[in-house]
Amino acid sequence: MRRVVVTGLGLIAPTGNCVEDAWSSALAGRSAVTEISVFDASDLAVRIAAEVKNFDVSAVMDAKEARQSSRFVQFAAAAAQEALDDSGLNLAGEPAPRRGCIVGVGMGAFGLIEQGAHTLKERGSKRVSPHLVPYTIPNMAAGYIAMRHGMEGPNFAVATACASGTHAIGEAFLRVALGAADVMVAGGAEATITPLAIAAFAQMRALSTRNDSPAQASRPFDLERDGFVMGEGCGLLVLEEYERARARGARIYAELVGYGMSADAYHITSPPPGGDGIARAMREALEGARIPFDQVDYINAHGTSTGANDAAESAAIGSVFGPRAARLAVSSTKGVTGHCLGAAGGIEAVYTVLAIHRAIIPPTANYTTPDPACPLDYVPGAARQQAIRYALSNSCGFGGQNACLAFRNV
């Protein structure tokens, strides 16, 4: 197995439209949750979300390209450009078949499907856009990035609900580690703040109903959490084989050393109470990389701000690390970003890598009232300066899919 390192980062997030802005907001614990502005939500039970604001697609697409792409693809295009620029790679000098892209997508262009269905019903079949299919196919984010940057190597989408971004990074890691590619762009993208999606999740009672206090609505691990807040965005990493990155003098943020995945095989939306599935994913990531469990210093938790997930993940961390769990720093950046579904794993992997590289852990925003079912150190109140040897980034998805990435300081 070859060594794999992170040499570039890209973010489009509710907290900011570039890595530095989004990271600063996460460190400050500054929530991006507001009243929904992308459509009229006045008749809905849930009227809040974590939207990407002031996004300028013209920086990466001309007007025609923008018209012929969906919002999640536009986010991915912008994040990929930032990540590749950040990496310092000269793709013109790289063999195209040795570079690739994998982007996880949970629901993708859900809003365009809504609009297409409305058009069909109200205006007839001949008014349905001929571009609707390519607009909405989940693999279009990875496909667009490949076309734009001449990537002829591994290219596909992962769709494992809210674990999609983490699985995409893990699968890209394997392609580089096993020699199928030298450079991979990987992460997750999502743009699903739409009337139907909000209404459907609200009917499941999965969303917070704190319409009058949106900034306090996403509160992972807090006793008074009442559901997640829908977010959107894209987070991408550039993964590169270590020796070639070192030879070209690349800045190395961290080394990706482990990848674990599992299935709950329990319930379509809820984890098992003890979190056995995500516990097995964490163990696989650690044991596969031969990481001493006592050298893990930080976990960026899935931490959705829902009752079942937060308690199960806390129990899982306790079962994996035993007495050491109480001394681990565990935080959920969903307190500021909301839950970005298929993009969550990509965004949170960027945050995890930055925490390692800059030796500072982002806090869990809105954590004020401890829950006996969640007895760990959730880094409340403020960011924490701390050297990190190894860190994990967890993701779980509807359908019982779990994924974990293990990163190492280099």
Secondary structure, DSSP 8 states (H G I E B T S, - for coil): ---EEEEEEEEEBTTBSSHHHHHHHHHHT----EE--SS--TTSS--EEB---S--GGGTS-HHHHHTS-HHHHHHHHHHHHHHHHHT--GGGS-GGGEEEEEE-SS-SHHHHHHHHHHHHHH-GGGS-TTHHHHH-TTHHHHHHHHHHT--S-EEEE--GGGHHHHHHHHHHHHHHTTS-SEEEEEEEE----HHHHHHHHHTT-B---TT-GGGT--TT-TT---B-BB-EEEEEEEEEHHHHHHTT----EEEEEEEEEE--S-SS---TT-HHHHHHHHHHHHHTT--GGGEEEEE----S-HHHHHHHHHHHHHHHGGGGGGSEEE-THHHH-B-GGGHHHHHHHHHHHHHHHTEE--BTT--S-BTTB-SB--BSS-EE---SEEEEEEEETTTEEEEEEEE--
